[in-house]
Structure formats: structure tokens, C-alpha cells
Amino acid sequence: MSDKDDGNILEEIQKKLQNMMPPGSKIMGMHPMGSMGAAPDEEEPQGEIDQEAEDAETLRRIRDFNLKPKDIRDHLNRYVIKQFDAKKVLSVAICDHYNHIRQCLENERLLQQDYAKQNILLLGPTGVGKTYLMRNIARYIGVPFVKADATKFSETGYVGSDVEDLVRDLVKAANGNVELAQYGIIYIDEIDKIASSGNMAGGKDVSGRGVQINLLKLMEDTEVNLFSPNDLMGQMQAMMTGGQRGKKPNKRTINTRHILFIVSGAFDKLGETIQKRVDQSSIGFGASRSDSAREDPFQYLKKAATRDFIDYGFEPEFIGRIPVRVACESLQPDDLAAILTSSEGSLLKQYRRDFQGYEIDFKITPEAIIEIASQAFEEKTGARGLMTVLERIFRNYKFELPSTAIKSFEVTTDMIANPEDALTKLIVDHKHLMRGVWEEELDAFTKAFESENSFKLTFTDEAADHLIEAATEADRTLRTICDERFKDFPHGLNIVARNTGQTTFEINLAAAENPDKELSQWVVQSFKHVEESTPAPEADEPVIDAEESKD
């Protein structure tokens, strides 16, 4: 189809859309990723200008990339415990990749030379920090980053997702900036699940072999359409974008030459296979395995060779495009304890922030740290086990303590062993401070009531005590009890105020016990007040009958 025909179709579509819109409305241009753009004669919003400046700064850092491998290693040490080999390998590969990009930008002739891109394969058990490593690297460098699970892809994209969606998601992560996205990082987890020896289930239309071939194309130098062929809306947006007169058409493709691909997986069965191979090659009684190696087959992943991956179910061409391979180590209890105490991304810091939202702080003993790490190790999910254990310990504390006067507590081994009993004792020991909390809740209710209804409520001590007792027995907040009991008061008090002019009302014990009955009595008394205040006719004043007045 010629550009002229394409433009005619676009004009017809725009006319139809314009006819469907209210009078005076104007069709706006669309950016490639589907966001509405300003009309040509309108000023760009400040947010877009700031984003453009931020993108320009990121591109400048990529063009002037000058980080050293130890810079990246030292940054990762702040967040990730252990994984020394992985940090070293990743730091070198990342620096080589972005140094090559910088050199290509300085000398375009280098683009004509062959270059083996250092795509990376991370192996290791779940929860050891594979994703966390890559996320922190991307954040440190400042490049766009996307993560996806390999199991969601199919060869055609009709069932499951198309692998090219990864590149489109990278453009979205770059806020639609294609130039910036082409220097980003794509991270694919659970890559071991698409090995053709274990074909994907769940309605996928082909085996993992087709997905591997398509990923292989992406890892090389290829152009990816920014709009999925199955996305009709995206195709229409592409037509509208390309048909804007007087403006340079937005780019419709992105090249993957400089996109770095990192894949990872647990490869648990691979570790067992390598373990058998190594054991069979051992000679003599002196080659017995250590207890740690026997209990942790993941240690054998360090000895994985290309042949092992091919036997596992990967295409030789695919695994050949991932030359940088490194195995992550399993985390031991001491490592998990270090994550809690030393890592800048420590979960303990997250829980402290959660409690600080209610002005509550907690201390934790060294023995408690060790116990939490030991329990997390038994979960066999790496650092994720810490979240499981901490959530089990703190769950009811986060629910109960914000409604109490308790502002600090200590995490000990006794608390970890019996968190419920420790919580009950903590609340009982501080029960004498609850009066102040209840008074604050009652004061908050009266202020909110006055703000919403312009009526001031005051509570007698007997009424307050009754409401506090009711809230305690029902295990509900005092604010909830008051909202429920006095929900009809605004309407009734409006009547009383209209009849008497009264705007301040005292809630006594009777009103606290039976609010509706007391409010009804107030309304009745207000009408009596009106009757009593209305002057009666004087006795010597003649009453004129209506018929007489006509005469």
C-alpha cells in the first residue's frame, strides 16, 4: 500500500472518529505506545519536559560510561549477601557490554564488525538473589529493565505471550523512548522450564524449542516491531501516528543489537545430573563426596558444561548465545542472618518502617536474629524464607499494636517461640496506658462529628466508660462503636437545633446506652419548646369569625 493510500485510509478513520465525538472535540495525536499526546499547537506538559530531560541524562551516562567492574561489585555488596563469583562475573560482563556500546557510539564503524554479546545465564536455587542482583545493576547504571518468566511465552503468541513482547515492555519501561530502550536489560527467569525435555503445559501451542528459537533471534541483531501483529489497537495507533502531517513519523521498530539478555533458573535436576556424572568419574575410595555436597546438589552447578545444558533440553544455538554462565551459591543460616543485619535492603528495615507508620519501634536480640535465620533456612526458599518467618512472627503484632498505647517492644527467642502468648502479655502489661488511647479516639470522633455536622458533642465520664467497655467487649475500636451508635444523630440534632437553636449536646450515660431513645426524647422536647415559646392570644382581644369578617 502506498503512502498516499495509507494517508487516505487514515483520513477516513479520523473523520469517523471525529463524527463519534462531541461537538468541539478534537482528535489528539498518539504516541507509539498508546499514550495520548498534545496537539501540535499546544505546549508540552511540564511532566513530559522533565521526563525528556531525565532520559537525555540517562543517554549521556550510557555514552560516557566509565564504571569499573569493582564499582559495580562494591555497589552489589551493599544489597546482596554472598554470591561473590556471580558479582564478579556480572560486573565484568556488564562493563564489557556498556563499554562496547560507548565505543560504537564514538565510532560507528565498529557496528560493522562482529561482536559476541555477553548475554548471561544465572544458575542457582530460588531465593539466593539472582533477580535482586540484576535489578540493582540496572538501577545503578540507570538503564530500563524488564523481568518476565519464560513459562508465559509461546512460539506464536496466540496462546501465551510473544517473546517480542519483552522488547515492547522494555520500550514501555523507557517511557516510550526507543533510543533509550535499545540500551536496556531484559531479564528472563525460569528459563529451565522451557527446556524441550520438559515441554510447557497449560495450553501452550508448541514446545519450549520454538520459544528458544524465537529468543535466539532476539538475542542477535534483529528489528522488532513496536506493535504486536495481534494488537489491532496498536496497529491503528501506528497508522494515526504515521499519518500526522507536518511531523516526522515516530519510529516503529527497535533494534536488539545493544539490548543485554540475562536468563536464570534453578536447574535443580541439572545439579543432580552433574552430581551423578562427577560421582561416576571419581576413582577409588578417596573420591568420596563431602556431607555438604551430598546435601546440596546445587553446588555441582558450578561444573555445568555446554553438553549438560544440551542434554537438559536446550538447543545448541540457544545455549551458545549465552556465553557468560555463573552459578549462585545456596544461602546458609549465617548468610540469612547477615541479610537481616547487613544488607541495605534488609527485611527488618522494611518491618521497622511498617511499625514506624504507627510510631512504634522494636528492638531485636542477636539470639533472635539467629533463630529467625535458622527457621528461614528450614523453609528451603533462600532469602524468601525470611519473609515467611517474619510475617508469621509479626502478623498479629501489626494488627493489634496500632490500636494500643504500646510504642516499643523487643523481639526475643521466647517471642519467636510463642508470638501469641508474648503479644497477650505485652498488651496486659500496658493496659494501664489504654485510657489515654481511648480518650484520643473519643476526641477524634467528636472533632470529626463537629466538622461534618457543625454540632459539638461532649461525653460525661460515665458515658465514656460505658463506650470504652463496649468497645473492649466487642474487640472493636472506640471510633467504630461511636460511628455505629450515633449514626442517626445528625438528622435528629438538626431538628433540635432548628427548634431550639442549640448546637452543643452532652452525651450522658443514658444517651450512650440507648442513643436512639434519648435522641427521640430530645426531638420531642424541642417541639414542646416551640409550643411553649409561641405567645398565646390575649384574653380581651375579640376572636373574629371568618363568616363575620365577610359581612
PELIN-V897791 format. One record per residue. N is the residue number from 1. RES is the residue in one letter. PSI is psi in whole degrees, -180 to 180 (NA if undefined). Layout:
n:N res:RES psi:PSI
n:N res:RES psi:PSI
//
This chain:
n:1 res:M psi:134
n:2 res:S psi:165
n:3 res:D psi:-34
n:4 res:K psi:-46
n:5 res:D psi:-41
n:6 res:D psi:-41
n:7 res:G psi:-37
n:8 res:N psi:-43
n:9 res:I psi:-41
n:10 res:L psi:-44
n:11 res:E psi:-38
n:12 res:E psi:-43
n:13 res:I psi:-44
n:14 res:Q psi:-39
n:15 res:K psi:-42
n:16 res:K psi:-42
n:17 res:L psi:-39
n:18 res:Q psi:-38
n:19 res:N psi:-25
n:20 res:M psi:-13
n:21 res:M psi:157
n:22 res:P psi:154
n:23 res:P psi:138
n:24 res:G psi:-10
n:25 res:S psi:160
n:26 res:K psi:131
n:27 res:I psi:129
n:28 res:M psi:155
n:29 res:G psi:158
n:30 res:M psi:141
n:31 res:H psi:162
n:32 res:P psi:-35
n:33 res:M psi:8
n:34 res:G psi:2
n:35 res:S psi:145
n:36 res:M psi:135
n:37 res:G psi:163
n:38 res:A psi:151
n:39 res:A psi:155
n:40 res:P psi:-30
n:41 res:D psi:8
n:42 res:E psi:153
n:43 res:E psi:147
n:44 res:E psi:139
n:45 res:P psi:155
n:46 res:Q psi:-36
n:47 res:G psi:-40
n:48 res:E psi:-38
n:49 res:I psi:-44
n:50 res:D psi:-40
n:51 res:Q psi:-40
n:52 res:E psi:-40
n:53 res:A psi:-39
n:54 res:E psi:-43
n:55 res:D psi:-40
n:56 res:A psi:-39
n:57 res:E psi:-40
n:58 res:T psi:-45
n:59 res:L psi:-37
n:60 res:R psi:-41
n:61 res:R psi:-35
n:62 res:I psi:-43
n:63 res:R psi:-30
n:64 res:D psi:27
n:65 res:F psi:126
n:66 res:N psi:20
n:67 res:L psi:150
n:68 res:K psi:155
n:69 res:P psi:-38
n:70 res:K psi:-27
n:71 res:D psi:-46
n:72 res:I psi:-42
n:73 res:R psi:-45
n:74 res:D psi:-37
n:75 res:H psi:-43
n:76 res:L psi:-32
n:77 res:N psi:-24
n:78 res:R psi:-24
n:79 res:Y psi:-33
n:80 res:V psi:127
n:81 res:I psi:141
n:82 res:K psi:-148
n:83 res:Q psi:46
n:84 res:F psi:-43
n:85 res:D psi:-43
n:86 res:A psi:-42
n:87 res:K psi:-41
n:88 res:K psi:-47
n:89 res:V psi:-45
n:90 res:L psi:-41
n:91 res:S psi:-43
n:92 res:V psi:-46
n:93 res:A psi:-41
n:94 res:I psi:-46
n:95 res:C psi:-42
n:96 res:D psi:-42
n:97 res:H psi:-49
n:98 res:Y psi:-23
n:99 res:N psi:-39
n:100 res:H psi:-41
n:101 res:I psi:-44
n:102 res:R psi:-43
n:103 res:Q psi:-37
n:104 res:C psi:-37
n:105 res:L psi:-30
n:106 res:E psi:-31
n:107 res:N psi:99
n:108 res:E psi:-18
n:109 res:R psi:-23
n:110 res:L psi:-22
n:111 res:L psi:-23
n:112 res:Q psi:-10
n:113 res:Q psi:150
n:114 res:D psi:140
n:115 res:Y psi:125
n:116 res:A psi:103
n:117 res:K psi:138
n:118 res:Q psi:64
n:119 res:N psi:150
n:120 res:I psi:141
n:121 res:L psi:120
n:122 res:L psi:126
n:123 res:L psi:150
n:124 res:G psi:162
n:125 res:P psi:164
n:126 res:T psi:146
n:127 res:G psi:16
n:128 res:V psi:-6
n:129 res:G psi:18
n:130 res:K psi:-53
n:131 res:T psi:-40
n:132 res:Y psi:-37
n:133 res:L psi:-50
n:134 res:M psi:-37
n:135 res:R psi:-40
n:136 res:N psi:-32
n:137 res:I psi:-48
n:138 res:A psi:-40
n:139 res:R psi:-39
n:140 res:Y psi:-43
n:141 res:I psi:-34
n:142 res:G psi:17
n:143 res:V psi:157
n:144 res:P psi:147
n:145 res:F psi:133
n:146 res:V psi:149
n:147 res:K psi:141
n:148 res:A psi:160
n:149 res:D psi:135
n:150 res:A psi:-25
n:151 res:T psi:-13
n:152 res:K psi:-3
n:153 res:F psi:149
n:154 res:S psi:171
n:155 res:E psi:-41
n:156 res:T psi:-24
n:157 res:G psi:-9
n:158 res:Y psi:-35
n:159 res:V psi:115
n:160 res:G psi:-165
n:161 res:S psi:154
n:162 res:D psi:138
n:163 res:V psi:-27
n:164 res:E psi:-17
n:165 res:D psi:-25
n:166 res:L psi:-44
n:167 res:V psi:-40
n:168 res:R psi:-39
n:169 res:D psi:-33
n:170 res:L psi:-37
n:171 res:V psi:-40
n:172 res:K psi:-41
n:173 res:A psi:-25
n:174 res:A psi:17
n:175 res:N psi:37
n:176 res:G psi:3
n:177 res:N psi:101
n:178 res:V psi:-39
n:179 res:E psi:-40
n:180 res:L psi:-40
n:181 res:A psi:-30
n:182 res:Q psi:-5
n:183 res:Y psi:17
n:184 res:G psi:-173
n:185 res:I psi:131
n:186 res:I psi:125
n:187 res:Y psi:124
n:188 res:I psi:114
n:189 res:D psi:165
n:190 res:E psi:39
n:191 res:I psi:-25
n:192 res:D psi:-18
n:193 res:K psi:-11
n:194 res:I psi:14
n:195 res:A psi:135
n:196 res:S psi:-14
n:197 res:S psi:-16
n:198 res:G psi:72
n:199 res:N psi:147
n:200 res:M psi:142
n:201 res:A psi:-171
n:202 res:G psi:29
n:203 res:G psi:9
n:204 res:K psi:142
n:205 res:D psi:-14
n:206 res:V psi:173
n:207 res:S psi:175
n:208 res:G psi:-17
n:209 res:R psi:-42
n:210 res:G psi:-37
n:211 res:V psi:-40
n:212 res:Q psi:-43
n:213 res:I psi:-42
n:214 res:N psi:-39
n:215 res:L psi:-36
n:216 res:L psi:-39
n:217 res:K psi:-41
n:218 res:L psi:-38
n:219 res:M psi:-21
n:220 res:E psi:-161
n:221 res:D psi:102
n:222 res:T psi:158
n:223 res:E psi:132
n:224 res:V psi:129
n:225 res:N psi:133
n:226 res:L psi:-13
n:227 res:F psi:126
n:228 res:S psi:138
n:229 res:P psi:-19
n:230 res:N psi:0
n:231 res:D psi:96
n:232 res:L psi:-38
n:233 res:M psi:-41
n:234 res:G psi:-38
n:235 res:Q psi:-41
n:236 res:M psi:-40
n:237 res:Q psi:-37
n:238 res:A psi:-40
n:239 res:M psi:-44
n:240 res:M psi:-38
n:241 res:T psi:-43
n:242 res:G psi:-16
n:243 res:G psi:4
n:244 res:Q psi:120
n:245 res:R psi:143
n:246 res:G psi:4
n:247 res:K psi:147
n:248 res:K psi:127
n:249 res:P psi:141
n:250 res:N psi:152
n:251 res:K psi:138
n:252 res:R psi:-5
n:253 res:T psi:164
n:254 res:I psi:139
n:255 res:N psi:139
n:256 res:T psi:9
n:257 res:R psi:-42
n:258 res:H psi:13
n:259 res:I psi:127
n:260 res:L psi:131
n:261 res:F psi:128
n:262 res:I psi:128
n:263 res:V psi:153
n:264 res:S psi:162
n:265 res:G psi:162
n:266 res:A psi:-38
n:267 res:F psi:44
n:268 res:D psi:-41
n:269 res:K psi:-31
n:270 res:L psi:-39
n:271 res:G psi:-40
n:272 res:E psi:-38
n:273 res:T psi:-45
n:274 res:I psi:-37
n:275 res:Q psi:-42
n:276 res:K psi:-40
n:277 res:R psi:-44
n:278 res:V psi:-40
n:279 res:D psi:-38
n:280 res:Q psi:-29
n:281 res:S psi:-10
n:282 res:S psi:143
n:283 res:I psi:133
n:284 res:G psi:169
n:285 res:F psi:-18
n:286 res:G psi:-2
n:287 res:A psi:28
n:288 res:S psi:150
n:289 res:R psi:153
n:290 res:S psi:163
n:291 res:D psi:-40
n:292 res:S psi:-39
n:293 res:A psi:-36
n:294 res:R psi:-37
n:295 res:E psi:-22
n:296 res:D psi:88
n:297 res:P psi:-16
n:298 res:F psi:-22
n:299 res:Q psi:-26
n:300 res:Y psi:-12
n:301 res:L psi:-23
n:302 res:K psi:-21
n:303 res:K psi:12
n:304 res:A psi:133
n:305 res:A psi:167
n:306 res:T psi:-38
n:307 res:R psi:-36
n:308 res:D psi:-40
n:309 res:F psi:-37
n:310 res:I psi:-44
n:311 res:D psi:-29
n:312 res:Y psi:-25
n:313 res:G psi:14
n:314 res:F psi:144
n:315 res:E psi:139
n:316 res:P psi:-39
n:317 res:E psi:-36
n:318 res:F psi:-52
n:319 res:I psi:-24
n:320 res:G psi:-22
n:321 res:R psi:6
n:322 res:I psi:77
n:323 res:P psi:-26
n:324 res:V psi:114
n:325 res:R psi:136
n:326 res:V psi:138
n:327 res:A psi:132
n:328 res:C psi:149
n:329 res:E psi:150
n:330 res:S psi:148
n:331 res:L psi:132
n:332 res:Q psi:169
n:333 res:P psi:-40
n:334 res:D psi:-37
n:335 res:D psi:-42
n:336 res:L psi:-37
n:337 res:A psi:-38
n:338 res:A psi:-35
n:339 res:I psi:-38
n:340 res:L psi:-32
n:341 res:T psi:-27
n:342 res:S psi:-30
n:343 res:S psi:140
n:344 res:E psi:-20
n:345 res:G psi:28
n:346 res:S psi:139
n:347 res:L psi:-29
n:348 res:L psi:-38
n:349 res:K psi:-37
n:350 res:Q psi:-44
n:351 res:Y psi:-35
n:352 res:R psi:-42
n:353 res:R psi:-38
n:354 res:D psi:-47
n:355 res:F psi:-35
n:356 res:Q psi:-21
n:357 res:G psi:-21
n:358 res:Y psi:16
n:359 res:E psi:39
n:360 res:I psi:138
n:361 res:D psi:159
n:362 res:F psi:153
n:363 res:K psi:157
n:364 res:I psi:134
n:365 res:T psi:156
n:366 res:P psi:-36
n:367 res:E psi:-36
n:368 res:A psi:-38
n:369 res:I psi:-46
n:370 res:I psi:-41
n:371 res:E psi:-42
n:372 res:I psi:-44
n:373 res:A psi:-39
n:374 res:S psi:-44
n:375 res:Q psi:-38
n:376 res:A psi:-37
n:377 res:F psi:-36
n:378 res:E psi:-20
n:379 res:E psi:-21
n:380 res:K psi:32
n:381 res:T psi:22
n:382 res:G psi:-141
n:383 res:A psi:-23
n:384 res:R psi:-26
n:385 res:G psi:-28
n:386 res:L psi:-42
n:387 res:M psi:-41
n:388 res:T psi:-46
n:389 res:V psi:-46
n:390 res:L psi:-38
n:391 res:E psi:-38
n:392 res:R psi:-37
n:393 res:I psi:-47
n:394 res:F psi:-7
n:395 res:R psi:-57
n:396 res:N psi:-25
n:397 res:Y psi:-41
n:398 res:K psi:-24
n:399 res:F psi:-42
n:400 res:E psi:-45
n:401 res:L psi:-34
n:402 res:P psi:-21
n:403 res:S psi:13
n:404 res:T psi:180
n:405 res:A psi:3
n:406 res:I psi:126
n:407 res:K psi:-4
n:408 res:S psi:153
n:409 res:F psi:171
n:410 res:E psi:135
n:411 res:V psi:116
n:412 res:T psi:174
n:413 res:T psi:-33
n:414 res:D psi:-41
n:415 res:M psi:-40
n:416 res:I psi:-37
n:417 res:A psi:-40
n:418 res:N psi:75
n:419 res:P psi:-35
n:420 res:E psi:-46
n:421 res:D psi:-40
n:422 res:A psi:-37
n:423 res:L psi:-43
n:424 res:T psi:-45
n:425 res:K psi:-39
n:426 res:L psi:-43
n:427 res:I psi:-42
n:428 res:V psi:-43
n:429 res:D psi:-24
n:430 res:H psi:15
n:431 res:K psi:-31
n:432 res:H psi:-16
n:433 res:L psi:-4
n:434 res:M psi:-24
n:435 res:R psi:-42
n:436 res:G psi:-37
n:437 res:V psi:-45
n:438 res:W psi:-39
n:439 res:E psi:-37
n:440 res:E psi:-41
n:441 res:E psi:-41
n:442 res:L psi:-39
n:443 res:D psi:-39
n:444 res:A psi:-38
n:445 res:F psi:-46
n:446 res:T psi:-37
n:447 res:K psi:-43
n:448 res:A psi:-39
n:449 res:F psi:-43
n:450 res:E psi:-38
n:451 res:S psi:-38
n:452 res:E psi:-30
n:453 res:N psi:-6
n:454 res:S psi:24
n:455 res:F psi:136
n:456 res:K psi:129
n:457 res:L psi:138
n:458 res:T psi:144
n:459 res:F psi:133
n:460 res:T psi:163
n:461 res:D psi:-39
n:462 res:E psi:-40
n:463 res:A psi:-42
n:464 res:A psi:-44
n:465 res:D psi:-41
n:466 res:H psi:-44
n:467 res:L psi:-37
n:468 res:I psi:-43
n:469 res:E psi:-40
n:470 res:A psi:-41
n:471 res:A psi:-39
n:472 res:T psi:-45
n:473 res:E psi:-37
n:474 res:A psi:-5
n:475 res:D psi:48
n:476 res:R psi:163
n:477 res:T psi:155
n:478 res:L psi:-35
n:479 res:R psi:-41
n:480 res:T psi:-43
n:481 res:I psi:-45
n:482 res:C psi:-42
n:483 res:D psi:-39
n:484 res:E psi:-45
n:485 res:R psi:-32
n:486 res:F psi:26
n:487 res:K psi:-27
n:488 res:D psi:-2
n:489 res:F psi:-39
n:490 res:P psi:-45
n:491 res:H psi:-48
n:492 res:G psi:-41
n:493 res:L psi:-27
n:494 res:N psi:-40
n:495 res:I psi:-45
n:496 res:V psi:-44
n:497 res:A psi:-37
n:498 res:R psi:-34
n:499 res:N psi:-30
n:500 res:T psi:-18
n:501 res:G psi:5
n:502 res:Q psi:137
n:503 res:T psi:-8
n:504 res:T psi:132
n:505 res:F psi:137
n:506 res:E psi:128
n:507 res:I psi:107
n:508 res:N psi:-174
n:509 res:L psi:-40
n:510 res:A psi:-41
n:511 res:A psi:-32
n:512 res:A psi:-36
n:513 res:E psi:-43
n:514 res:N psi:80
n:515 res:P psi:-42
n:516 res:D psi:-42
n:517 res:K psi:-45
n:518 res:E psi:-39
n:519 res:L psi:-40
n:520 res:S psi:-42
n:521 res:Q psi:-38
n:522 res:W psi:-40
n:523 res:V psi:-44
n:524 res:V psi:-45
n:525 res:Q psi:-33
n:526 res:S psi:-35
n:527 res:F psi:-36
n:528 res:K psi:-38
n:529 res:H psi:-40
n:530 res:V psi:-45
n:531 res:E psi:-43
n:532 res:E psi:-31
n:533 res:S psi:-9
n:534 res:T psi:122
n:535 res:P psi:137
n:536 res:A psi:153
n:537 res:P psi:145
n:538 res:E psi:151
n:539 res:A psi:-39
n:540 res:D psi:2
n:541 res:E psi:120
n:542 res:P psi:143
n:543 res:V psi:118
n:544 res:I psi:124
n:545 res:D psi:151
n:546 res:A psi:-39
n:547 res:E psi:-37
n:548 res:E psi:-34
n:549 res:S psi:-26
n:550 res:K psi:-38
n:551 res:D psi:NA
//
